[in-house]
Amino acid sequence: MIKWIQLFAIILLVNVGYSQNFVSNVSKVGTSSAPFLTVPIGPRAISMGGAFVAVSDDASALYWNPSGITRLDRNEFVAIHSKWIAGINHDFGAIVFQLGSSGTLGLSIISITMDEMEVRTELLPEGTGEFFSANDMAIGATYAKNLTDRFSIGFTGKYIFQKIWHAQASGFAMDFGTLFKTDLFNGMRIGAVITNFGQDMKIGPCHLIFNSDYQQTS
């Protein structure tokens, strides 16, 4: 009877998750902060279509589900570099420390960098001779713990920084995740996570540049 109740709960969670995912896919362009945080991490997770929240069994769990690092049986380090189009570089680094019965600690960093670009204006569409760059970065600290031999929780606090030319923004956000191992289907695991919950960020201020000129007449 208990297994049937668990199975019903799983079906309910899957349906709720699907409906929430459908709604969340409706994005409002230009209204979100730090969109680089939604870029998926790790070739294994990406090849699974991002269905990694309930797996989360390596150091990339710091991105997908912070509670997953409790399932690691040793300290672990990972570094990932991805080169995108238009000279964009996406980097991720993470390290996990096992603290025994005290829990598990993790540190992570996500970085987006790109090549310099020439400043262009309406008056000088071919370029002003100046160059600018843009970069994004998020640094996170994670703590996770097994509450039972089946259930674990994890929290991540992260500092987020964005900069483009003279404008910049920074803020803080949190992730919260859980992981539960069931008796169904040879130990099926259920994961849930809330990511990037935090304050709004606004890019600014921009530097105002005033140019003046004069002509002397005789």
C-alpha positions in Angstrom: 0.0 0.0 0.0 2.8 2.4 0.9 4.5 1.8 -2.5 1.2 2.7 -4.3 1.0 5.9 -2.3 4.6 6.7 -3.2 3.9 6.0 -6.9 0.8 8.3 -6.8 2.9 11.1 -5.2 5.6 10.7 -7.8 3.0 10.9 -10.7 1.5 14.0 -9.1 4.9 15.7 -8.7 5.9 14.9 -12.3 2.7 16.4 -13.6 3.0 19.5 -11.4 6.7 19.9 -12.5 5.7 19.5 -16.2 3.1 22.2 -15.9 5.4 24.5 -14.0 8.1 23.9 -16.7 5.7 24.8 -19.4 4.8 28.0 -17.8 8.4 28.9 -17.0 9.4 28.5 -20.6 7.3 31.6 -21.4 10.1 34.1 -21.0 9.8 37.9 -21.0 12.7 39.1 -23.1 14.9 41.8 -21.4 13.2 41.5 -18.0 15.4 38.9 -16.3 18.6 39.4 -14.4 21.8 37.4 -14.9 20.4 35.1 -17.7 23.9 33.5 -17.9 22.9 31.5 -14.8 20.5 29.5 -16.9 23.2 28.2 -19.2 23.4 24.4 -18.5 26.6 22.9 -17.0 28.4 19.7 -17.9 28.3 17.5 -21.1 26.7 14.6 -19.2 23.8 16.6 -17.9 23.3 18.4 -21.2 23.3 15.1 -23.1 20.4 14.1 -20.8 18.4 17.2 -21.8 19.0 18.8 -18.4 17.2 16.1 -16.6 19.9 16.0 -13.9 18.3 17.4 -10.8 17.5 13.9 -9.4 20.9 12.5 -10.6 23.3 15.1 -9.4 26.1 12.6 -8.5 29.2 14.6 -9.3 30.6 18.1 -8.6 28.4 19.7 -11.2 25.5 19.1 -8.7 26.5 22.5 -7.3 24.8 23.9 -10.3 21.9 21.4 -10.7 20.9 20.5 -7.2 23.1 21.4 -4.2 21.8 18.5 -2.1 23.3 16.1 -4.6 26.9 16.6 -3.3 26.0 14.5 -0.3 26.0 11.5 -2.6 29.7 11.8 -3.4 31.9 9.4 -1.6 35.0 11.5 -1.8 36.3 15.0 -2.4 35.9 16.1 -6.0 37.0 18.8 -8.4 35.7 19.7 -11.8 36.6 22.4 -14.4 34.7 22.9 -17.6 35.5 25.3 -20.5 33.1 25.9 -23.4 33.8 28.1 -26.4 30.7 29.6 -28.0 30.1 31.5 -31.1 31.0 35.2 -31.4 34.1 34.7 -29.2 32.1 33.9 -26.0 33.7 31.8 -23.3 31.7 29.9 -20.7 33.7 28.5 -17.8 32.6 26.5 -14.7 34.7 25.4 -11.8 33.7 23.5 -8.6 35.2 21.7 -5.7 33.5 19.5 -3.1 34.8 18.6 0.4 33.4 15.8 2.4 33.1 16.7 6.1 32.0 13.3 7.4 29.0 13.4 9.7 29.1 17.2 9.6 27.9 17.4 6.0 29.4 18.4 2.7 30.9 21.7 1.6 31.1 23.0 -2.0 32.6 26.1 -3.8 31.8 27.0 -7.4 32.3 29.7 -9.9 30.6 30.4 -13.2 32.2 32.9 -15.7 31.2 34.4 -19.0 33.8 36.3 -20.9 34.1 37.6 -24.5 36.6 39.3 -26.8 36.8 43.1 -26.9 34.4 44.8 -29.3 34.8 48.2 -30.9 32.5 51.1 -29.7 30.2 52.3 -32.5 27.8 55.2 -32.4 25.3 56.7 -34.7 27.8 59.4 -35.7 30.7 57.0 -36.0 29.2 53.7 -37.2 32.6 52.5 -38.4 34.0 52.8 -34.9 35.2 55.4 -32.5 38.6 53.9 -31.9 37.6 52.8 -28.4 37.0 49.2 -27.3 34.8 47.7 -24.6 34.3 44.2 -23.1 31.6 42.4 -21.1 31.8 39.7 -18.5 29.5 37.9 -16.0 30.5 36.0 -12.9 28.8 34.1 -10.1 30.6 32.7 -7.0 28.8 30.3 -4.8 29.3 28.5 -1.5 27.2 25.4 -0.8 26.4 23.4 2.3 24.5 20.1 2.2 23.7 17.3 4.6 22.0 13.9 4.8 19.1 14.2 7.2 18.5 10.4 6.8 20.0 7.7 4.7 17.4 8.5 2.1 16.8 12.2 2.3 19.3 15.1 1.9 19.1 18.9 1.6 21.4 21.6 0.3 21.7 25.3 0.2 23.8 27.6 -2.0 24.5 31.3 -1.5 26.0 33.1 -4.5 27.4 36.5 -5.4 26.5 37.6 -8.9 28.4 40.3 -10.9 27.8 41.6 -14.4 29.7 44.3 -16.3 29.5 45.7 -19.8 31.7 48.7 -20.7 31.3 51.3 -17.9 28.0 49.8 -16.6 27.8 47.1 -14.0 25.4 45.3 -11.6 25.8 43.0 -8.6 23.6 41.1 -6.3 23.0 37.9 -4.2 20.9 34.8 -4.8 20.2 31.5 -3.2 19.6 27.9 -4.4 17.7 25.3 -2.3 17.5 21.6 -3.2 16.4 18.3 -1.9 17.0 14.7 -2.9 15.0 11.6 -1.8 15.7 7.9 -2.6 12.7 5.7 -2.8 12.1 2.0 -2.7 10.4 2.1 -6.2 12.0 0.8 -9.4 15.3 -0.3 -7.8 15.9 2.9 -5.8 14.4 5.7 -8.0 15.4 9.1 -6.8 13.3 12.3 -6.7 14.9 15.7 -6.7 13.5 19.2 -6.3 15.3 22.5 -6.5 14.7 26.2 -6.4 17.5 28.2 -8.1 18.6 31.8 -8.4 16.1 33.2 -5.8 17.2 36.7 -5.0 17.1 40.4 -5.6 16.5 42.2 -8.8 19.6 43.5 -10.6 19.9 46.6 -12.7 22.8 47.5 -15.0 24.1 51.0 -14.2 25.2 53.7 -14.0 26.5 54.6 -17.4 29.1 57.2 -17.9 27.9 60.3 -19.8 30.4 61.6 -22.3 30.1 65.3 -23.4 32.0 66.4 -26.5 32.5 70.1 -27.4 34.1 71.9 -30.3 34.6 75.4 -31.5 35.6 77.2 -34.6 37.4 80.5 -34.6 36.4 83.0 -37.3 38.3 86.1 -38.3 
